[in-house]
Amino acid sequence: MNSTILKPLLTAVLFFVCAAMADAQLPNEKFGKPSSMEWDYVGWNDCSDADAIILYKSMKVTYQISDQVSTNYEGSDVSYDNLADFGKNQIDNGSILVNYEFNLRVKILKPEGKRHADVDITYFNADNDKTFNRDELEELKVRVFTRNEKGKVVKKNVDTRSFVSERINDSYMVIHVVVPEAEAGSIVEYTYKITSYRPAFLYDWVFQESIPTLRTKCDIDIPAFLQFNMNVPIHQLIKPSVEVGRLAYDQYRPDMKRAKTFPTNHYIIVGDYILPEDHAFRSKKDSTADNDESREKPIAPFTSKLTTPHDNIPAPIPEGHTHLKVK
């Protein structure tokens, strides 16, 4: 074979082999059954002394919009042709829902790492009886996977009724998730959903936790008529992307013969191989240095703020709290 043809061919093959090897070190994003890679994984070189590790952590956000919006504006002329314009000037909390899906998988590496199986979930829950002033946290499931002496995987569902809820102010509650069943070698999975009536608010997302994180992912699909200022952390380990997407309205009106769709801005932000904030980041030139210049800056959380249309800003999570926090 001609060498001028062989060289680019070998380069392409080498690229795909390297890509496959890199993917092999990343966790399974489907929950319910840890992969063989995750059972064998003990971290990368920079976190060889960790007592626990986050294998995967994700937040998926989608909006749900009802065509019933016209009934909430007296005298408004909302038809099939202009339905997509209704959100450009005002927001109706009763007709726009935000659906969240959260996943977290933690592996306990050492006996002293059992404390990292405990997490706090902080969510909006105003101290009154109005539906629109409460986010609904649903389908909370916590599972502990262990392997016995024969290598057989044993799954145990943790009783969520044992978790403790605490009110931290007039607007927010926190659920203290305690998993006493976790032990060295265990993999713990947490999954839950939140339905929010606050389209002008998005929960923050923390990429850097108290223990190393193999992969963390934030997937947000926002209607284009809602303009957010997205503060994505600028860091070499964080890879953001945005593309145009489409979602369909929930169709209830009899005059609409087919589902109306609308454009979205679809953000995907991924972080891989993230060390904890308090890890001793040393420069290669001077491993004994102990000054600010020898340490990398902490990775900022992902935050957002609605800019258009103007709306009352919902109460933020109290300082010192994050939505999902590993102990």
BAVEXTI-151242 format. One line per 10 residues: number of its first residue (from 1); their letters; for each residue x, y, z of N, C-alpha, C. Coordinates in steps of 0.2 Angstrom, whole numbers, plus 5000, padded with zeros to 4 digits. Last residue first. Layout:
residues N
NUM	A	X,Y,Z,X,Y,Z,X,Y,Z; ...;
***
This chain:
residues 327
327	KVKLHTHGEP	4893,5074,5258,4896,5075,5265,4904,5074,5265; 4888,5082,5243,4891,5076,5247,4894,5078,5253; 4874,5090,5239,4880,5091,5242,4882,5084,5246; 4863,5099,5229,4865,5092,5230,4873,5092,5233; 4862,5113,5230,4856,5109,5229,4858,5102,5232; 4871,5120,5244,4871,5119,5237,4865,5114,5236; 4874,5133,5257,4871,5127,5254,4871,5126,5247; 4881,5145,5259,4883,5139,5262,4880,5132,5261; 4866,5154,5258,4873,5154,5257,4876,5148,5261; 4851,5147,5251,4855,5151,5256,4862,5150,5256;
317	IPAPINDHPT	4846,5149,5235,4848,5144,5240,4852,5148,5245; 4835,5164,5232,4841,5159,5230,4842,5154,5236; 4818,5166,5227,4823,5166,5233,4829,5161,5231; 4816,5172,5210,4814,5168,5216,4820,5168,5221; 4813,5188,5204,4818,5183,5205,4817,5179,5211; 4800,5192,5193,4802,5192,5200,4807,5186,5201; 4806,5196,5177,4802,5193,5181,4805,5193,5189; 4808,5201,5160,4809,5202,5167,4804,5199,5172; 4811,5187,5149,4808,5193,5151,4810,5195,5158; 4828,5190,5152,4823,5192,5148,4818,5186,5148;
307	TLKSTFPAIP	4837,5185,5162,4838,5192,5160,4832,5195,5156; 4840,5174,5175,4835,5176,5170,4836,5183,5168; 4855,5166,5178,4850,5172,5180,4846,5174,5174; 4865,5153,5185,4861,5156,5179,4857,5162,5182; 4880,5144,5187,4875,5148,5190,4871,5151,5184; 4891,5131,5192,4887,5134,5186,4881,5137,5189; 4905,5135,5203,4898,5132,5201,4895,5135,5195; 4922,5136,5199,4916,5139,5201,4910,5135,5200; 4935,5127,5206,4931,5127,5200,4924,5130,5202; 4949,5136,5214,4943,5131,5214,4939,5132,5208;
297	KERSEDNDAT	4965,5138,5206,4959,5141,5209,4953,5136,5209; 4979,5128,5210,4974,5130,5206,4968,5133,5209; 4994,5133,5218,4988,5130,5219,4983,5133,5213; 5005,5141,5218,5006,5134,5217,5000,5130,5217; 5001,5154,5222,5003,5153,5215,5003,5145,5213; 5000,5153,5236,4994,5153,5232,4995,5152,5224; 5011,5141,5242,5009,5147,5241,5003,5147,5237; 5021,5131,5245,5015,5131,5249,5013,5138,5248; 5032,5119,5237,5029,5126,5237,5023,5125,5241; 5036,5107,5234,5036,5108,5241,5033,5115,5242;
287	SDKKSRFAHD	5037,5105,5220,5032,5101,5224,5031,5103,5231; 5040,5115,5208,5041,5115,5215,5036,5112,5219; 5036,5112,5195,5042,5115,5196,5044,5114,5204; 5023,5107,5196,5028,5103,5194,5035,5105,5196; 5013,5113,5210,5016,5114,5204,5021,5109,5202; 4999,5105,5218,5006,5108,5218,5009,5108,5211; 4985,5105,5227,4987,5106,5220,4994,5109,5220; 4978,5096,5238,4985,5100,5238,4987,5100,5230; 4961,5099,5239,4966,5095,5237,4973,5099,5236; 4949,5106,5241,4955,5107,5246,4961,5102,5245;
277	EPLIYDGVII	4941,5103,5230,4944,5110,5231,4950,5110,5236; 4945,5087,5222,4941,5091,5227,4945,5098,5228; 4947,5085,5204,4949,5084,5211,4945,5089,5216; 4940,5078,5191,4940,5084,5195,4942,5082,5202; 4937,5071,5178,4943,5070,5182,4944,5076,5187; 4927,5081,5169,4930,5075,5170,4936,5076,5174; 4911,5089,5165,4918,5090,5168,4920,5083,5170; 4901,5097,5153,4903,5091,5156,4910,5092,5159; 4886,5103,5148,4892,5105,5152,4895,5099,5155; 4875,5108,5136,4878,5102,5139,4885,5104,5142;
267	YHNTPFTKAR	4860,5117,5132,4867,5117,5135,4869,5110,5138; 4850,5122,5120,4851,5116,5123,4859,5116,5125; 4837,5132,5118,4844,5133,5118,4846,5127,5123; 4823,5129,5107,4826,5129,5113,4834,5130,5112; 4808,5133,5098,4815,5132,5098,4818,5132,5105; 4793,5123,5099,4796,5129,5099,4804,5128,5100; 4777,5116,5092,4784,5115,5094,4787,5122,5095; 4761,5110,5094,4765,5115,5092,4772,5115,5095; 4753,5095,5087,4757,5098,5093,4761,5104,5090; 4738,5099,5078,4744,5095,5079,4749,5099,5085;
257	KMDPRYQDYA	4727,5106,5080,4726,5099,5076,4732,5095,5077; 4719,5115,5091,4725,5114,5089,4726,5107,5086; 4707,5117,5097,4708,5120,5090,4715,5119,5087; 4707,5111,5109,4704,5107,5104,4705,5110,5097; 4722,5110,5119,4716,5114,5116,4713,5111,5110; 4732,5103,5124,4725,5102,5127,4720,5105,5123; 4748,5097,5123,4742,5099,5119,4736,5098,5122; 4763,5104,5128,4758,5099,5130,4751,5102,5127; 4774,5108,5114,4769,5110,5119,4765,5104,5122; 4790,5101,5111,4783,5102,5110,4779,5104,5116;
247	LRGVEVSPKI	4806,5108,5107,4802,5104,5112,4795,5106,5110; 4822,5108,5100,4815,5109,5099,4812,5105,5104; 4839,5116,5099,4834,5111,5100,4827,5113,5099; 4855,5122,5095,4848,5123,5095,4844,5117,5095; 4868,5120,5108,4865,5119,5101,4858,5121,5101; 4883,5121,5116,4876,5123,5116,4874,5122,5109; 4895,5115,5129,4893,5116,5122,4885,5118,5122; 4910,5115,5139,4903,5117,5138,4901,5116,5130; 4920,5106,5150,4919,5107,5142,4911,5108,5141; 4932,5108,5162,4925,5109,5160,4924,5110,5153;
237	LQHIPVNMNF	4946,5108,5163,4942,5102,5164,4935,5102,5163; 4950,5121,5162,4952,5116,5157,4948,5110,5157; 4937,5133,5165,4942,5129,5167,4943,5123,5162; 4925,5143,5169,4930,5143,5164,4936,5139,5167; 4908,5139,5172,4915,5140,5175,4920,5139,5169; 4895,5149,5165,4898,5142,5165,4905,5143,5167; 4882,5157,5168,4889,5158,5170,4892,5151,5171; 4870,5163,5157,4873,5156,5160,4880,5157,5162; 4857,5172,5158,4864,5173,5158,4867,5167,5161; 4843,5167,5148,4847,5167,5154,4854,5169,5153;
227	QLFAPIDIDC	4828,5170,5141,4835,5172,5140,4839,5172,5147; 4816,5162,5134,4818,5163,5141,4826,5164,5140; 4814,5158,5121,4811,5165,5123,4813,5167,5130; 4819,5146,5120,4823,5151,5117,4820,5158,5119; 4818,5135,5134,4815,5138,5128,4818,5144,5126; 4832,5124,5137,4828,5130,5139,4825,5133,5133; 4839,5111,5144,4836,5112,5137,4831,5118,5139; 4854,5105,5150,4849,5110,5151,4846,5112,5144; 4864,5095,5159,4861,5095,5153,4854,5099,5154; 4880,5092,5166,4874,5096,5167,4871,5097,5160;
217	KTRLTPISEQ	4890,5080,5174,4887,5082,5168,4880,5086,5170; 4905,5073,5179,4899,5077,5181,4896,5080,5175; 4916,5060,5183,4912,5063,5178,4906,5067,5181; 4924,5059,5195,4926,5056,5189,4923,5059,5183; 4929,5068,5208,4924,5067,5204,4926,5065,5197; 4935,5067,5225,4936,5067,5218,4930,5065,5214; 4925,5076,5238,4929,5071,5236,4930,5071,5228; 4918,5088,5239,4923,5087,5244,4927,5080,5243; 4917,5094,5221,4914,5091,5228,4920,5090,5233; 4914,5103,5208,4919,5101,5212,4917,5100,5219;
207	FVWDYLFAPR	4902,5107,5201,4906,5102,5198,4912,5099,5203; 4886,5111,5206,4893,5111,5208,4897,5105,5205; 4874,5121,5199,4877,5114,5199,4884,5115,5201; 4858,5129,5204,4865,5129,5203,4868,5122,5202; 4842,5128,5197,4846,5126,5202,4854,5127,5200; 4834,5142,5190,4837,5136,5188,4842,5134,5194; 4819,5152,5187,4825,5150,5192,4827,5143,5189; 4808,5154,5180,4813,5160,5180,4819,5158,5184; 4799,5144,5182,4803,5144,5176,4809,5149,5176; 4794,5136,5195,4798,5142,5194,4802,5143,5188;
197	YSTIKYTYEV	4788,5125,5198,4784,5129,5195,4787,5136,5195; 4797,5109,5196,4797,5116,5199,4792,5120,5195; 4800,5093,5201,4795,5097,5197,4795,5104,5200; 4813,5082,5202,4810,5088,5205,4806,5091,5199; 4818,5065,5206,4816,5070,5201,4813,5076,5205; 4833,5055,5209,4826,5058,5211,4825,5063,5206; 4845,5043,5215,4841,5046,5209,4834,5049,5212; 4860,5037,5220,4854,5041,5222,4851,5044,5215; 4870,5023,5224,4866,5027,5219,4861,5030,5222; 4885,5017,5229,4879,5019,5231,4876,5024,5226;
187	ISGAEAEPVV	4895,5003,5231,4894,5008,5226,4887,5010,5228; 4908,4997,5243,4901,4998,5241,4900,5004,5235; 4921,4997,5248,4919,4993,5242,4912,4994,5239; 4916,4999,5264,4921,5000,5259,4920,4995,5254; 4898,5003,5265,4904,5000,5267,4910,5001,5262; 4881,5008,5269,4887,5008,5264,4894,5006,5268; 4871,5008,5277,4872,5001,5274,4879,5002,5270; 4868,5021,5281,4872,5017,5286,4874,5010,5283; 4866,5034,5274,4866,5028,5271,4870,5023,5276; 4855,5048,5274,4860,5044,5278,4860,5037,5276;
177	VHIVMYSDNI	4851,5064,5269,4851,5057,5267,4857,5053,5270; 4842,5077,5274,4848,5073,5276,4847,5066,5274; 4835,5089,5264,4834,5082,5266,4841,5079,5268; 4829,5105,5268,4835,5101,5266,4833,5094,5268; 4820,5119,5261,4821,5113,5265,4827,5109,5263; 4817,5137,5260,4820,5131,5258,4820,5125,5264; 4810,5148,5264,4809,5146,5257,4812,5139,5256; 4813,5152,5277,4806,5152,5275,4805,5149,5268; 4826,5139,5281,4823,5146,5281,4816,5146,5279; 4827,5126,5283,4833,5130,5285,4831,5138,5284;
167	RESVFSRTDV	4819,5112,5290,4818,5118,5287,4824,5123,5288; 4823,5095,5286,4824,5101,5290,4823,5107,5286; 4821,5078,5286,4820,5084,5283,4820,5090,5288; 4830,5062,5286,4827,5068,5290,4827,5074,5286; 4826,5046,5281,4829,5052,5280,4826,5058,5284; 4818,5034,5282,4823,5036,5288,4826,5042,5287; 4811,5033,5271,4807,5036,5276,4812,5037,5282; 4819,5026,5262,4819,5034,5262,4816,5037,5268; 4828,5013,5264,4822,5015,5266,4822,5023,5267; 4838,5007,5251,4838,5010,5257,4831,5013,5258;
157	NKKVVKGKEN	4839,4992,5243,4836,4998,5243,4836,5001,5250; 4853,4983,5238,4849,4984,5243,4846,4991,5243; 4861,4970,5229,4858,4976,5229,4853,4977,5234; 4876,4961,5226,4870,4961,5230,4867,4969,5230; 4885,4952,5214,4882,4959,5216,4876,4958,5220; 4897,4940,5218,4890,4941,5216,4888,4948,5218; 4909,4936,5222,4909,4941,5217,4902,4943,5215; 4910,4928,5233,4910,4925,5227,4909,4929,5221; 4909,4937,5244,4915,4934,5242,4916,4930,5236; 4899,4950,5236,4901,4946,5241,4907,4942,5239;
147	RTFVRVKLEE	4898,4968,5233,4899,4961,5230,4902,4956,5236; 4884,4980,5233,4890,4977,5236,4891,4970,5233; 4875,4995,5232,4877,4989,5228,4884,4986,5232; 4861,5003,5237,4868,5001,5239,4870,4995,5236; 4851,5016,5232,4852,5009,5232,4860,5008,5234; 4837,5027,5234,4844,5026,5236,4846,5019,5236; 4826,5038,5226,4828,5031,5227,4836,5031,5229; 4812,5048,5225,4819,5048,5228,4821,5040,5229; 4801,5053,5218,4804,5047,5216,4811,5046,5219; 4802,5071,5220,4798,5064,5219,4803,5059,5218;
137	LEDRNFTKDN	4798,5086,5226,4804,5082,5225,4800,5075,5226; 4792,5101,5220,4790,5094,5222,4795,5089,5220; 4793,5117,5226,4795,5112,5221,4794,5105,5224; 4781,5129,5230,4785,5123,5232,4787,5119,5226; 4773,5139,5226,4778,5141,5230,4782,5135,5233; 4762,5134,5220,4767,5137,5216,4773,5139,5220; 4753,5130,5230,4757,5125,5226,4763,5128,5222; 4753,5136,5246,4752,5138,5239,4757,5133,5235; 4755,5136,5260,4751,5130,5257,4750,5131,5249; 4772,5139,5266,4765,5141,5265,4761,5135,5261;
127	DANFYTIDVD	4786,5141,5266,4783,5139,5272,4775,5142,5271; 4793,5134,5250,4791,5140,5254,4786,5138,5260; 4805,5126,5245,4798,5124,5248,4796,5129,5253; 4818,5121,5235,4813,5126,5237,4807,5123,5239; 4831,5110,5243,4826,5112,5238,4821,5117,5240; 4845,5101,5245,4842,5107,5247,4837,5109,5241; 4851,5086,5251,4847,5089,5246,4843,5095,5248; 4866,5079,5257,4861,5084,5258,4858,5086,5252; 4872,5062,5260,4871,5068,5256,4866,5073,5258; 4883,5049,5263,4878,5053,5266,4878,5060,5262;
117	AHRKGEPKLI	4894,5043,5259,4888,5040,5257,4882,5044,5259; 4905,5048,5266,4903,5051,5260,4897,5048,5256; 4907,5040,5277,4903,5046,5278,4901,5050,5272; 4915,5030,5272,4908,5028,5273,4904,5035,5274; 4929,5031,5272,4925,5035,5267,4917,5034,5267; 4935,5023,5281,4934,5030,5283,4930,5034,5278; 4936,5011,5273,4931,5011,5278,4930,5018,5281; 4937,5016,5255,4940,5014,5262,4935,5015,5267; 4929,5019,5245,4935,5015,5243,4939,5013,5250; 4913,5019,5238,4917,5020,5245,4923,5016,5244;
107	KVRLNFEYNV	4907,5029,5225,4910,5023,5227,4914,5024,5233; 4891,5035,5220,4897,5036,5224,4900,5029,5225; 4881,5044,5208,4884,5037,5210,4891,5038,5214; 4867,5052,5205,4873,5052,5208,4875,5045,5210; 4855,5062,5196,4858,5056,5197,4865,5057,5201; 4840,5070,5193,4846,5070,5196,4849,5063,5198; 4830,5080,5183,4832,5073,5185,4839,5073,5187; 4816,5092,5183,4823,5090,5184,4824,5082,5185; 4806,5102,5174,4807,5095,5176,4815,5094,5177; 4796,5116,5176,4803,5114,5175,4804,5107,5178;
97	LISGNDIQNK	4782,5122,5168,4785,5118,5173,4792,5117,5171; 4770,5134,5164,4777,5132,5163,4780,5129,5169; 4758,5138,5169,4758,5135,5163,4765,5133,5160; 4760,5145,5181,4755,5140,5181,4755,5136,5174; 4768,5156,5179,4771,5150,5183,4766,5144,5182; 4770,5165,5165,4765,5162,5169,4767,5156,5172; 4779,5179,5161,4780,5172,5163,4774,5170,5167; 4781,5190,5147,4779,5189,5154,4779,5181,5155; 4786,5192,5135,4785,5198,5139,4784,5196,5146; 4787,5179,5129,4793,5184,5127,4792,5190,5132;
87	GFDALNDYSV	4778,5169,5129,4783,5170,5135,4788,5176,5134; 4770,5170,5118,4767,5172,5124,4772,5173,5130; 4774,5166,5105,4776,5172,5108,4774,5174,5115; 4768,5154,5102,4775,5154,5103,4778,5160,5106; 4756,5157,5098,4756,5154,5104,4764,5154,5106; 4752,5163,5086,4756,5167,5090,4757,5164,5097; 4744,5153,5079,4750,5156,5076,4754,5160,5080; 4734,5148,5088,4740,5144,5086,4746,5147,5083; 4732,5163,5099,4730,5158,5094,4736,5153,5092; 4727,5173,5111,4732,5168,5109,4730,5163,5105;
77	DSGEYNTSVQ	4723,5187,5115,4722,5184,5109,4727,5179,5108; 4717,5191,5132,4723,5190,5127,4720,5186,5121; 4707,5193,5141,4707,5198,5135,4713,5196,5130; 4717,5187,5154,4711,5190,5152,4711,5194,5146; 4727,5174,5154,4727,5181,5152,4721,5183,5150; 4725,5160,5156,4727,5164,5161,4728,5171,5160; 4721,5154,5144,4716,5155,5149,4718,5159,5155; 4733,5153,5137,4729,5158,5135,4723,5159,5140; 4740,5141,5142,4742,5148,5144,4737,5153,5143; 4737,5129,5138,4732,5132,5142,4734,5139,5144;
67	DSIQYTVKMS	4748,5123,5132,4745,5127,5128,4738,5130,5132; 4762,5121,5143,4755,5119,5142,4752,5125,5137; 4778,5115,5144,4774,5121,5143,4767,5119,5140; 4792,5111,5152,4786,5108,5150,4781,5114,5150; 4810,5109,5150,4804,5113,5152,4798,5110,5149; 4823,5100,5159,4818,5101,5153,4812,5105,5155; 4838,5095,5164,4833,5100,5165,4829,5100,5158; 4848,5084,5174,4845,5085,5167,4839,5090,5168; 4863,5082,5181,4857,5085,5182,4855,5086,5175; 4874,5069,5189,4871,5073,5183,4865,5076,5185;
57	KYLIIADADS	4889,5060,5192,4884,5065,5195,4881,5069,5189; 4899,5046,5195,4895,5050,5190,4890,5054,5194; 4908,5043,5205,4909,5040,5199,4905,5044,5193; 4917,5051,5218,4910,5051,5214,4912,5049,5207; 4925,5041,5230,4925,5045,5224,4918,5045,5221; 4935,5040,5245,4928,5039,5242,4929,5043,5235; 4947,5042,5250,4943,5037,5253,4937,5035,5250; 4962,5045,5240,4955,5046,5242,4952,5040,5245; 4975,5043,5235,4974,5043,5243,4967,5044,5245; 4974,5045,5222,4976,5038,5224,4975,5037,5232;
47	CDNWGVYDWE	4972,5056,5214,4967,5055,5219,4968,5048,5222; 4981,5056,5203,4980,5062,5208,4976,5061,5214; 4978,5044,5196,4985,5045,5200,4984,5051,5205; 4961,5039,5199,4967,5041,5195,4973,5043,5199; 4951,5025,5205,4953,5032,5205,4959,5033,5200; 4948,5012,5205,4950,5015,5212,4953,5022,5211; 4937,5001,5197,4940,5008,5197,4942,5010,5204; 4930,4989,5197,4937,4989,5198,4940,4996,5199; 4917,4994,5196,4918,4990,5202,4926,4989,5203; 4917,5001,5184,4916,5005,5190,4918,5000,5197;
37	MSSPKGFKEN	4919,4991,5175,4924,4996,5175,4924,5000,5182; 4907,4984,5176,4913,4981,5178,4919,4986,5179; 4894,4996,5181,4898,4993,5176,4904,4989,5179; 4879,4996,5191,4886,4998,5190,4890,4993,5185; 4863,4998,5187,4868,4992,5187,4875,4995,5186; 4856,5009,5189,4853,5003,5191,4858,4997,5191; 4859,5021,5176,4859,5019,5183,4855,5013,5183; 4870,5026,5163,4864,5023,5165,4864,5020,5172; 4883,5029,5162,4878,5035,5163,4871,5032,5165; 4898,5022,5168,4891,5021,5165,4886,5026,5167;
27	PLQADAMAAC	4913,5032,5168,4908,5028,5171,4902,5027,5166; 4928,5030,5158,4923,5034,5161,4917,5030,5163; 4938,5022,5152,4939,5024,5159,4934,5029,5162; 4933,5020,5140,4933,5014,5144,4934,5016,5151; 4936,5032,5133,4929,5031,5135,4929,5025,5140; 4950,5030,5131,4948,5035,5136,4941,5034,5138; 4950,5020,5122,4953,5019,5128,4951,5024,5134; 4943,5026,5111,4940,5021,5115,4943,5019,5121; 4953,5035,5108,4947,5038,5110,4943,5032,5114; 4963,5027,5104,4964,5031,5110,4958,5034,5113;
17	VFFLVATLLP	4957,5022,5093,4959,5017,5098,4960,5021,5104; 4956,5033,5085,4950,5030,5087,4951,5025,5093; 4969,5036,5082,4965,5041,5086,4959,5038,5089; 4974,5025,5076,4977,5027,5082,4972,5032,5086; 4966,5027,5064,4965,5021,5068,4968,5022,5075; 4972,5039,5059,4965,5038,5060,4963,5033,5065; 4985,5035,5057,4984,5040,5062,4976,5040,5064; 4984,5025,5047,4986,5023,5054,4985,5028,5059; 4980,5034,5037,4975,5028,5039,4977,5026,5046; 4990,5042,5035,4984,5045,5037,4979,5040,5040;
7	KLITSNM	5000,5032,5030,5001,5036,5036,4995,5039,5039; 4994,5026,5018,4995,5022,5024,4996,5026,5031; 4996,5035,5008,4989,5033,5010,4989,5030,5017; 5009,5036,5007,5006,5042,5008,4999,5041,5010; 5013,5023,5004,5015,5025,5011,5011,5032,5012; 5002,5011,4996,5006,5017,4996,5007,5021,5003; 5004,4994,5000,5000,5000,5000,5004,5006,5000;
***
